[in-house]
Amino acid sequence: MYSIVRYTPNSRKISPVKHLTLESYGRGRSTSIRLDSTKRIARITRNLETLIIRNKSSRIYDSTKKRDEKLARRFLKYSKDTLDPTRLRINGGSFNDAGEYDEDAEKREGVARRQRLFEQTQTRLRNPNFKPPPMVTLKPEIISRILSFLQRKDVFNLMLSSKALYKPCYHNIWSGFAFLASYYDLDTHFAYKYSLTDNEADHLLNIISSIETNGISCLEQLEVESGFLSDWSHSYEREDVLKHISEEIERGYTPKLKALHLKFRSYVSRDRSLAPFNDTTRPGPDFFAAVKKYSEQKPPHEFSLRIEMNAQSAELFDLCDIGKLTNLQLDSRFGKFLEAENELEEFINLLAIASVSGHLKVLTLGGNLYKRKAKRLGSLWESLDALQKVVSGLKSVTSLTVKHGYLFHPSFLLLPPENVKVLSYMGRMSPCWWRKFAKHPFTGIERLDLSCDSLDSHETKSLGIADEETYASFTDFRLKELEVSGLKWLSVSESQSSAYPADFFERILKNNPQLPPYCLQAIVKNKRDLYTENMKAKIPQIVSSCGNELNKQLTKALEGYTQDFATTFLRQQNPLQMDFEKIMANSSLELLTKQFENEHALSFVKDCAEALRKQIGQDEGKKDADKKPSSLDESSDSDSDFFDADEDSSDDSDDDDEFEEDYETRLARSEVSYEGNVMIGRLWGTALPVSDESTDESDEEEGDDDDDDDDDDDNDDDEESNDNTDYTGGDDNPGPPPPPVVFSKSRRRYI
């Protein structure tokens, strides 16, 4: 069945279509285009300028030259005034200049076109002034760098379309492979570009096993990641292809291999217990043996090893050539057994082994949250001092990152080794941590990245038990001094949960006037976005609070107007007309609009302005607030355990019972205050307008409807609504404004 544009079946109208393409999909005889159908199409399309028919199955069953010629002449018959015979194609056939039908006309034109292009190319090459395209003349290193930004399929298409770029494209396709766990995000460009699915790994295995390619010789980088427990034992494609790659490495067929990235971090089985580090969660021993042997034969500048692991995977160091280790990420485990002190000892031992290589450049240490039961603080701090001593001895490290919660303790500041240029702290920091940070000069640091979040109530309680400095809000916490200077770049990430001392930005920018403008622009933009998002949440609450009283007054007035109209109508004893409801609505809304303009509009605007002004006053009050730290009223022994709950216990419920105090208690402790119609909570750093009574959803919906109706009737009542002499007065005497709306003095409710 065919559909022709602007043609009605069974009518004598002619379709205005000028360009028509008919194509059958399928290889059976039943899917071919029937002659009787094309005859009807030819009759209704008499204005054709181009025609293309592709009947793919026609040549399978019989010779189609005679049939195609007959079909072509039929269309020429009905479109003889508009259709040029040379612009007609039926299964690749067309008419030549002599008027004869040639079933291979399309093929002949293709050959002639390629011949013309070849002759043009030869002419350009023979020209002494010929210059090849700039892309071809680039250095191979630059071309390789450009290709690294393209996806693998795009590089493949470019390889087929350009003979000059075939070799660098072919090398780029084979330069790297990533065998990743399916449940991890592709967090790097290399992982996104070179990752292989199981089907792709199976296809790669077939290619490597054949003798028709030597692409494996172009291999430069490998990235292997562990997944859930038994992922490797069930993923035969990945296991087999890595086995073949290890065989190629062992035979010496991968001379360009220069980097290996192993990601065996925090692998947790589906029952949330730590998975064992064995053949079910990693490649086979042949792979590690082949790579280690290859690495030992290479000098440090020709091969590098990058490892992401947790402390449980200590055996991985024995399987690799640690002498080539240049990048190490060591994460705190996610398990619920073993104490933090034991894990800290494993951190120290692994870093001590890594320091032997002397080539470690990038070190990342991932912390965790307070979810495990720890020993007493004294022994923990002794181990932390030992960790600091080991890290300080890593003279080759130029980049240090501490992320994910905190490194065993929120007050522990891990200072960088002396040659570090790039330093990053990302996690939760206590006031004690900030005091240590402010006193250290960080000499030699060129780039500083910070992403600091606030502590929760459980962590704050633990610090209070240890007699550490605590604050209910970081807006009350000031450093008063800051030694860091000489920075070339500063990156500060802020969010709704961020926690920085009140004077941090002022002091760090004062100490580092040499920071580039675009660095400051990023900080200002971040603060602007954060403040805008914060106010977007507050403004509707302010307007809603100020509009509650207005909603009540307008609703009450509307009820009175409709009642008066109904009473007057009944007294007149007029018959009930069909447009009674419309007359009542127009009359009531007209009076309501006048009352809103004359009495309530200015009062509503003043109330909203006052609430916003209170918000400004609250921000200024924060700056002048008392800087004395608020102590937590906890009657606990300081020698008690730093953590008081195991991971299996319900920490959230304990936090709610102990720290989610009601607002009355906060008010008694002077953590909450009132300024007019605004509640100020210093603990949360917010100021929200407070309504006198609870908001009635039905009143809000009715008020919204009234506002919409007011907008509809504004144009009908221009003359009457502009008569505001009682409100505005004359030109010479504006007159007093109407009295503001008086809010009831009942007990205020918290929002």
C-alpha positions in Angstrom: 0.0 0.0 0.0 1.4 3.4 -1.0 0.7 6.9 0.3 1.1 9.8 -2.0 1.3 13.3 -0.6 -2.0 15.3 -0.9 -3.7 12.6 -2.9 -7.1 11.3 -2.0 -7.8 7.6 -3.0 -10.6 7.1 -5.6 -10.4 10.7 -6.7 -9.4 12.2 -10.1 -7.0 14.7 -8.6 -3.3 14.7 -9.5 -0.7 14.7 -6.8 1.7 17.7 -6.9 4.7 15.4 -5.9 7.8 16.2 -8.0 10.4 13.9 -6.5 9.4 10.3 -5.8 11.4 7.3 -4.4 9.9 3.8 -4.2 11.9 1.1 -2.5 10.9 -2.4 -1.4 12.3 -3.9 1.8 12.8 -7.7 1.8 14.0 -10.4 -0.4 10.9 -12.4 -1.1 8.8 -12.2 -4.3 5.8 -11.0 -2.3 7.8 -7.9 -1.2 8.6 -6.7 -4.7 6.8 -3.8 -6.2 3.9 -4.9 -8.4 3.4 -3.5 -11.9 -0.3 -2.8 -11.3 0.6 -0.7 -8.3 3.2 1.3 -10.2 0.7 1.9 -13.0 -1.7 3.5 -10.6 1.1 5.6 -9.1 2.2 6.8 -12.5 -1.3 8.0 -13.3 -1.6 10.2 -10.2 1.9 11.6 -10.3 2.1 13.5 -13.6 4.4 16.3 -12.3 7.5 14.2 -11.5 11.0 15.7 -12.1 13.0 12.8 -10.5 12.1 9.2 -10.0 14.0 6.5 -8.2 12.7 2.9 -7.9 14.7 0.2 -6.0 13.1 -3.2 -6.2 15.8 -5.2 -4.5 14.4 -8.7 -5.1 13.5 -8.3 -8.7 16.8 -9.6 -10.2 16.8 -12.7 -8.1 13.9 -14.5 -9.9 14.0 -13.3 -13.5 15.6 -10.9 -15.9 14.3 -7.4 -15.2 15.6 -5.3 -18.2 12.4 -5.6 -20.2 10.2 -5.2 -17.1 12.1 -2.2 -15.8 12.1 -0.5 -19.3 8.4 -1.0 -19.5 7.9 0.6 -16.1 10.2 3.5 -17.0 8.4 4.3 -20.2 5.0 4.2 -18.3 6.2 7.0 -16.0 7.6 8.9 -18.9 4.3 8.7 -20.7 2.4 10.3 -17.8 5.1 12.9 -16.9 6.5 13.6 -20.3 6.4 17.3 -19.9 8.4 17.4 -16.6 10.5 14.2 -16.3 13.9 14.1 -17.9 14.8 10.5 -19.0 18.3 10.9 -17.6 16.9 11.7 -14.1 15.0 8.4 -13.9 16.5 5.4 -12.1 14.9 2.0 -11.9 17.1 -0.6 -10.2 20.1 1.2 -11.4 19.0 1.5 -15.0 18.1 4.6 -17.0 18.0 6.0 -20.6 21.1 7.2 -22.3 21.4 10.2 -24.6 20.3 8.1 -27.6 17.1 7.2 -25.9 18.0 3.5 -25.3 17.4 1.9 -21.9 20.6 0.8 -20.1 20.1 -1.4 -17.1 23.7 -0.7 -15.9 23.6 3.1 -16.3 24.2 3.8 -12.6 27.3 1.6 -12.5 28.7 3.2 -15.6 28.2 6.7 -14.1 29.9 5.6 -10.9 33.0 4.3 -12.8 33.2 7.5 -14.9 32.9 9.6 -11.7 35.7 7.7 -10.0 37.9 8.0 -13.2 37.4 11.8 -13.2 38.3 12.1 -9.6 41.4 10.0 -10.2 42.5 12.2 -13.1 41.9 15.3 -11.0 44.1 13.9 -8.2 46.9 12.9 -10.6 46.8 16.4 -12.1 47.1 18.0 -8.7 50.0 15.7 -7.7 51.9 16.5 -11.0 51.5 20.2 -10.2 54.9 21.4 -8.7 52.9 23.9 -6.5 50.6 21.2 -5.1 50.2 21.2 -1.3 48.7 18.3 0.5 45.9 19.0 3.0 47.1 20.4 6.3 45.7 17.4 8.3 48.0 15.0 6.3 51.1 17.1 6.8 50.8 17.2 10.6 53.4 15.3 12.7 52.3 11.8 13.7 52.4 12.8 17.4 49.9 15.6 16.7 47.6 13.4 14.6 47.7 10.7 17.3 46.7 13.4 19.9 43.8 14.5 17.7 42.5 11.0 17.2 42.6 10.4 20.9 39.6 12.7 21.3 37.5 10.7 18.8 35.4 7.6 19.5 36.6 4.3 18.2 33.9 4.1 15.5 34.7 7.6 14.3 38.4 6.7 14.0 37.4 3.6 12.0 35.3 5.7 9.6 38.1 8.2 9.2 40.5 5.3 8.4 38.3 4.1 5.6 37.8 7.5 4.1 41.5 8.7 4.0 44.4 6.7 2.7 46.9 9.2 4.1 45.4 8.7 7.6 45.0 5.0 7.4 48.1 4.1 9.4 47.7 6.5 12.4 44.0 5.6 12.6 44.8 1.9 12.5 47.3 2.4 15.3 44.9 4.4 17.4 42.2 1.7 17.2 44.6 -1.0 18.5 46.4 1.3 21.0 44.3 0.5 24.0 41.6 -1.8 25.5 39.7 -1.5 28.7 38.0 -4.5 30.4 35.8 -2.9 33.0 33.1 -4.0 35.4 29.7 -3.3 34.1 28.4 -1.6 37.2 31.0 1.1 37.3 30.7 4.4 35.6 33.0 5.2 32.7 34.8 7.9 34.6 37.6 8.6 32.2 37.9 9.3 28.5 40.1 6.2 28.0 37.6 4.0 29.7 34.7 5.5 27.7 36.5 5.1 24.4 38.4 1.8 24.8 36.0 -0.2 27.0 34.7 -3.5 25.5 31.5 -5.3 26.0 31.5 -9.1 26.3 30.4 -9.4 22.6 33.1 -7.0 21.5 35.7 -8.9 23.6 34.6 -12.1 21.8 35.0 -10.4 18.4 38.4 -9.1 19.4 39.4 -12.7 20.5 38.5 -14.0 17.0 40.6 -11.3 15.4 43.6 -11.9 17.6 43.4 -15.6 17.1 43.6 -15.2 13.3 46.8 -14.7 11.4 45.4 -12.0 9.2 46.2 -9.1 11.6 49.2 -7.7 13.5 47.2 -5.0 15.2 48.1 -6.3 18.6 51.6 -5.0 18.0 50.2 -1.5 18.3 48.9 -2.1 21.8 50.1 0.7 24.2 47.6 0.7 27.1 45.6 -1.8 29.0 43.0 -1.1 31.7 41.5 -4.0 33.7 38.9 -3.6 36.4 37.4 -6.1 38.9 33.7 -6.4 39.4 31.4 -8.3 41.7 32.3 -11.6 43.2 32.5 -14.3 40.4 32.3 -11.7 37.6 35.5 -13.1 36.1 34.5 -16.7 36.5 31.3 -16.1 34.4 32.7 -13.7 31.9 34.5 -16.1 29.6 35.0 -13.5 26.9 37.0 -11.2 29.0 39.0 -14.0 30.6 39.8 -15.6 27.2 40.8 -12.4 25.5 43.1 -11.4 28.4 44.6 -14.9 28.3 45.4 -14.4 24.6 46.8 -10.9 25.2 49.0 -12.2 27.9 50.3 -14.9 25.5 51.1 -12.2 22.9 52.9 -10.1 25.6 54.9 -13.2 26.6 55.9 -13.8 23.0 57.1 -10.3 22.6 54.4 -9.3 20.1 53.5 -6.1 22.0 56.7 -4.0 21.9 54.8 -0.7 22.3 52.9 -1.6 25.5 53.8 1.2 28.0 51.0 1.5 30.5 48.9 -0.9 32.7 46.0 0.3 34.8 44.6 -2.1 37.4 41.4 -1.1 39.2 40.7 -3.6 42.1 39.2 -1.2 44.6 36.4 -1.8 47.0 34.9 -4.9 45.4 32.0 -5.9 47.5 29.9 -9.0 46.9 26.2 -8.9 46.6 25.7 -9.8 50.3 27.7 -6.6 51.2 30.7 -8.5 52.6 34.1 -8.1 51.3 34.9 -10.4 48.4 38.1 -12.4 48.5 41.0 -11.4 46.3 41.3 -14.6 44.2 40.7 -15.9 40.7 37.0 -15.3 41.0 37.5 -11.5 41.3 40.6 -11.0 39.1 42.2 -12.2 35.9 44.2 -15.4 35.9 47.7 -15.7 37.2 49.1 -16.1 33.6 48.1 -12.5 32.9 49.9 -11.0 35.9 52.9 -13.2 35.3 53.3 -12.1 31.7 52.8 -8.4 32.5 55.3 -8.5 35.4 57.9 -10.3 33.3 57.4 -7.7 30.5 57.6 -4.8 32.9 60.8 -6.0 34.6 62.5 -6.0 31.1 61.6 -2.3 30.5 63.2 0.8 32.0 61.0 3.0 34.2 60.6 5.6 31.4 59.2 3.0 29.0 56.6 1.4 31.2 54.3 2.7 34.0 51.9 0.9 36.4 48.8 2.5 37.9 46.9 0.7 40.6 43.6 1.5 42.3 43.0 -0.8 45.2 41.9 -1.1 48.9 43.9 -2.4 51.8 42.5 -5.9 51.4 44.2 -6.4 48.1 47.7 -6.3 49.5 48.5 -9.5 47.5 48.3 -7.4 44.3 51.6 -5.9 45.1 53.3 -9.3 44.9 51.8 -9.9 41.5 53.0 -6.7 39.9 56.4 -5.0 39.3 56.1 -2.3 42.0 59.3 -0.7 40.8 57.3 0.7 37.9 54.4 2.1 40.1 53.8 5.7 39.2 50.1 6.2 40.3 48.5 4.7 43.4 45.0 5.1 44.7 44.5 3.4 48.1 41.0 3.3 49.4 39.5 2.5 52.8 37.5 -0.7 52.6 33.7 -0.8 52.8 33.6 -3.9 55.0 32.0 -4.0 58.4 34.7 -6.1 60.1 38.2 -5.3 61.3 38.9 -2.2 63.3 40.1 1.1 61.8 43.5 0.8 63.6 44.2 -2.6 61.8 43.3 -1.1 58.5 45.5 1.9 59.2 48.4 -0.4 59.8 47.8 -2.0 56.4 47.8 1.5 54.8 51.2 2.2 56.4 52.7 -1.1 55.2 51.5 -0.7 51.6 52.8 2.8 51.4 56.1 1.7 52.8 56.3 -0.9 50.0 55.3 1.7 47.3 58.0 4.1 48.5 60.7 1.6 47.5 60.0 2.2 43.8 61.1 5.8 43.9 58.9 6.6 40.8 55.5 7.2 42.5 54.2 10.5 41.2 50.5 10.5 42.0 49.1 9.3 45.4 45.4 9.2 46.2 44.2 8.1 49.6 40.4 7.5 50.0 38.9 7.7 53.4 35.6 6.5 54.8 32.9 7.6 57.3 32.4 6.8 61.0 30.7 3.5 60.5 33.1 1.1 62.3 34.0 0.6 65.9 37.4 2.0 66.6 39.9 1.8 69.4 40.7 4.5 71.9 42.0 7.8 70.4 45.5 7.5 71.9 46.5 4.4 69.9 44.7 5.7 66.7 46.7 9.0 66.8 50.0 7.1 67.2 49.2 5.1 64.0 48.2 8.4 62.2 51.6 9.9 63.1 53.3 6.8 61.6 51.2 7.3 58.5 52.2 10.9 58.2 55.9 9.9 58.6 55.6 7.3 55.7 53.8 9.8 53.4 56.4 12.5 54.2 59.1 10.1 53.0 57.6 9.8 49.5 60.0 12.4 47.9 59.0 11.5 44.4 55.3 12.3 44.8 54.2 15.5 43.0 50.4 15.1 43.4 48.5 14.2 46.6 44.7 13.7 47.0 42.8 12.9 50.1 39.1 12.2 49.4 35.9 10.3 50.5 34.8 11.3 54.0 38.0 11.6 56.0 41.2 9.6 56.5 40.4 7.6 59.6 39.7 10.8 61.7 38.2 14.2 60.7 40.8 16.1 62.7 43.7 14.4 61.0 45.4 16.6 58.4 47.7 14.6 56.2 50.5 17.0 55.2 52.0 16.6 51.7 55.6 15.6 51.0 58.0 18.3 50.2 57.9 18.0 46.4 54.1 18.0 46.0 52.9 20.6 43.5 49.2 19.6 43.3 47.2 19.1 46.6 43.6 18.1 47.0 41.5 17.7 50.1 38.0 16.4 49.6 35.8 15.2 52.4 34.6 16.2 55.9 36.8 18.4 58.0 36.5 19.3 61.7 37.4 22.8 63.2 40.6 21.2 64.6 41.5 20.1 61.0 41.0 23.7 59.8 43.2 25.1 62.7 46.0 22.8 61.5 45.4 23.7 57.9 45.6 27.4 58.7 48.9 27.2 60.5 50.8 25.2 57.8 52.4 27.3 55.0 52.2 24.5 52.3 55.4 25.7 50.8 55.8 24.7 47.1 52.1 24.0 46.5 51.1 25.5 43.2 47.5 24.1 42.9 45.1 23.6 45.8 41.7 21.9 45.3 39.2 21.9 48.2 35.8 20.3 48.5 34.8 20.4 52.2 31.5 19.2 53.7 30.1 19.6 57.2 30.1 16.9 59.8 26.8 15.2 60.9 25.5 15.1 64.4 27.1 11.7 65.2 30.5 12.9 64.2 30.1 16.2 66.1 29.2 14.3 69.2 32.3 12.1 68.9 34.5 15.1 68.7 32.7 16.7 71.6 33.4 13.6 73.7 37.1 14.0 72.8 37.0 17.6 74.1 37.7 19.0 70.6 36.6 22.3 69.3 33.1 22.1 67.8 30.6 24.5 66.3 26.9 24.3 65.7 27.4 26.1 62.4 30.5 26.9 60.4 29.2 30.4 59.9 30.3 31.0 63.5 33.7 29.5 63.0 36.7 31.8 62.0 40.3 31.0 61.3 41.7 34.4 62.2 44.9 33.4 60.5 46.0 31.6 57.3 49.6 30.8 56.2 49.1 29.3 52.8 50.4 31.5 50.0 52.1 31.4 46.6 49.3 29.5 44.9 49.0 29.6 41.1 45.6 28.0 41.1 42.8 27.6 43.6 39.7 25.4 43.1 37.0 25.4 45.7 33.9 23.3 45.3 30.8 24.4 47.2 27.4 22.8 47.6 24.5 23.0 50.0 26.4 20.7 52.4 29.7 22.6 52.1 31.4 23.9 55.3 34.1 26.5 55.1 35.2 28.9 57.9 33.5 32.3 57.7 36.7 34.1 56.9 38.4 31.5 54.7 37.8 33.1 51.3 38.7 36.5 52.5 42.0 35.4 53.9 43.2 33.0 51.2 42.5 35.5 48.5 44.3 38.2 50.5 47.3 35.9 50.8 47.3 34.9 47.1 46.8 38.1 45.0 48.6 36.4 42.1 45.7 34.0 41.4 44.6 34.3 37.7 41.3 36.1 37.0 39.6 33.0 35.5 40.3 31.2 38.8 38.5 33.9 40.7 35.7 33.9 38.2 35.1 30.2 38.9 34.9 30.8 42.6 32.5 33.8 42.2 30.3 31.8 39.7 30.2 28.9 42.2 29.1 31.2 45.0 26.6 32.9 42.8 25.0 29.6 41.7 24.9 28.3 45.3 23.3 31.5 46.6 20.8 31.6 43.8 19.7 28.0 44.4 19.4 28.7 48.1 17.2 31.8 47.5 15.1 30.0 44.9 13.9 27.7 47.7 13.3 30.6 50.2 11.4 33.1 48.0 8.3 30.9 47.4 8.1 30.3 51.2 8.4 34.1 51.8 5.7 34.9 49.3 3.5 32.0 50.6 3.9 33.2 54.2 3.0 36.8 53.3 0.2 35.7 51.1 -1.6 33.6 53.7 -3.3 36.6 55.3 -4.0 38.1 51.9 -5.6 34.8 50.8 -7.9 34.8 53.9 -9.0 38.4 53.4 -9.7 38.0 49.7 -11.6 34.7 50.3 -13.6 36.3 53.0 -14.4 39.3 50.8 -15.4 37.1 47.9 -17.8 35.2 50.1 -19.4 38.5 51.1 -19.7 39.8 47.6 -21.4 36.6 46.3 -23.7 36.6 49.3 -24.7 40.2 48.7 -25.3 39.5 45.0 -27.5 36.5 45.8 -29.5 38.4 48.4 -30.1 41.3 46.1 -31.1 39.0 43.3 -33.6 37.1 45.4 -35.1 40.4 46.7 -35.7 41.6 43.1 -37.5 38.3 42.3 -36.1 38.1 38.8 -36.4 34.9 36.9 -33.2 32.7 37.0 -31.4 33.3 33.7 -29.0 31.0 31.9 -26.0 33.3 32.4 -26.7 33.8 36.1 -23.4 32.3 37.2 -21.5 34.5 34.7 -23.2 37.7 35.9 -22.5 36.8 39.5 -18.8 35.9 38.8 -18.2 39.1 36.8 -19.9 41.3 39.4 -18.1 39.7 42.4 -14.7 39.7 40.7 -15.0 43.3 39.7 -15.6 44.3 43.3 -12.8 42.0 44.5 -10.4 43.5 42.0 -11.1 47.0 43.2 -10.6 46.0 46.8 -7.3 44.3 46.0 -6.0 47.4 44.1 -7.2 49.9 46.7 -6.5 48.1 50.0 -4.4 44.9 49.7 -1.8 45.3 46.9 0.5 47.8 48.6 0.2 46.0 51.9 1.2 42.7 50.3 4.2 44.2 48.6 5.3 45.8 51.9 5.0 42.6 53.7 7.1 40.7 51.1 9.7 43.5 51.1 9.9 43.4 54.9 10.5 39.6 54.9 13.3 40.0 52.3 14.8 42.8 54.4 14.8 40.6 57.4 16.8 38.1 55.3 19.4 40.8 54.7 19.4 41.6 58.4 20.0 37.9 59.2 23.0 37.7 56.9 24.5 40.8 58.6 23.8 39.4 62.0 25.8 36.3 61.1 28.8 38.4 60.5 28.6 40.0 63.9 27.6 36.9 65.8 29.5 35.7 68.8 32.6 33.7 67.8 32.7 31.7 71.0 32.3 28.0 70.1 29.2 26.4 71.4 30.0 23.3 73.5 27.9 20.2 73.3 26.1 19.3 76.5 27.3 15.8 76.7 27.9 14.0 80.0 30.2 11.3 78.6 33.7 10.2 79.6 36.4 11.5 77.3 38.2 8.1 77.4 35.2 6.3 75.9 35.3 4.7 72.5 35.6 7.2 69.6 32.8 5.4 67.9 29.9 3.9 69.9 28.2 1.8 67.2 29.0 -0.9 64.8 28.0 -0.7 61.1 25.2 -3.2 61.7 23.6 -0.9 64.3 21.0 1.6 63.2 23.1 4.8 63.3 20.3 6.9 61.7 17.8 6.0 64.4 20.4 6.8 67.2 21.2 10.1 65.6 17.5 11.1 65.4 17.0 10.2 69.1 20.0 12.0 70.4 20.5 15.0 68.1 17.3 15.9 66.3 16.1 18.2 69.0 12.9 20.2 68.7 12.9 23.9 68.0 11.8 24.7 71.5 15.1 23.3 72.9 17.1 25.2 70.3 15.3 28.4 71.2 16.2 27.9 74.8 19.8 27.4 73.9 19.7 30.7 71.8 20.3 28.7 68.6 17.0 30.0 67.2 15.7 33.6 67.4 12.9 35.7 66.1 13.1 39.0 64.2 9.6 40.2 63.5 8.0 37.7 61.3 11.1 35.7 60.4 12.7 32.8 62.2 16.5 32.6 62.2 18.1 29.3 62.8 21.9 29.7 63.4 22.4 25.9 63.3 21.1 25.6 59.8 22.2 29.0 58.5 18.7 29.9 57.1 16.0 32.5 57.7 12.5 31.5 56.7 9.3 33.6 57.1 7.0 32.3 59.7 3.3 32.2 59.1 0.8 32.8 61.9 -1.3 29.8 61.1 -1.0 26.7 59.1 -1.6 27.0 55.4 -4.8 25.6 54.1 -4.2 23.9 50.7 -7.8 24.5 49.6 -7.5 28.2 50.4 -4.3 28.4 48.3 -6.0 26.7 45.3 -9.0 29.0 45.6 -6.8 32.0 45.9 -4.9 31.0 42.8 -8.2 30.7 40.9 -9.2 34.2 42.1 -6.0 35.6 40.9 -6.5 34.1 37.4 -10.0 35.5 37.2 -8.8 38.9 38.3 -6.4 38.9 35.3 -9.2 38.0 32.9 -11.4 40.9 34.1 -8.7 43.6 34.3 -9.4 44.8 30.7 -13.1 45.0 31.2 -12.9 47.3 34.2 -10.2 49.8 33.2 -12.2 52.9 33.8 -13.6 51.9 37.2 -10.5 50.3 38.5 -8.4 53.4 37.7 -10.7 55.5 39.9 -8.3 55.3 42.9 -8.8 58.9 44.3 -9.6 57.5 47.8 -6.3 55.7 47.8 -3.8 57.8 45.9 -5.3 61.2 46.4 -5.0 64.1 43.9 -1.9 65.2 42.0 -1.0 67.8 44.6 -1.9 65.7 47.6 -1.1 62.0 47.2 -2.9 61.2 50.4 -1.9 58.7 53.0 -1.5 55.0 52.0 -4.0 52.5 53.3 -3.2 50.9 56.7 -1.1 47.8 56.4 -2.6 44.4 56.9 -2.5 43.5 60.6 -1.4 40.0 61.3 -2.7 38.2 64.4 -0.5 38.0 67.4 -1.1 34.3 68.0 1.7 31.9 68.8 3.9 31.6 65.7 4.6 28.2 64.1 7.9 26.9 62.8 8.4 26.0 59.2 
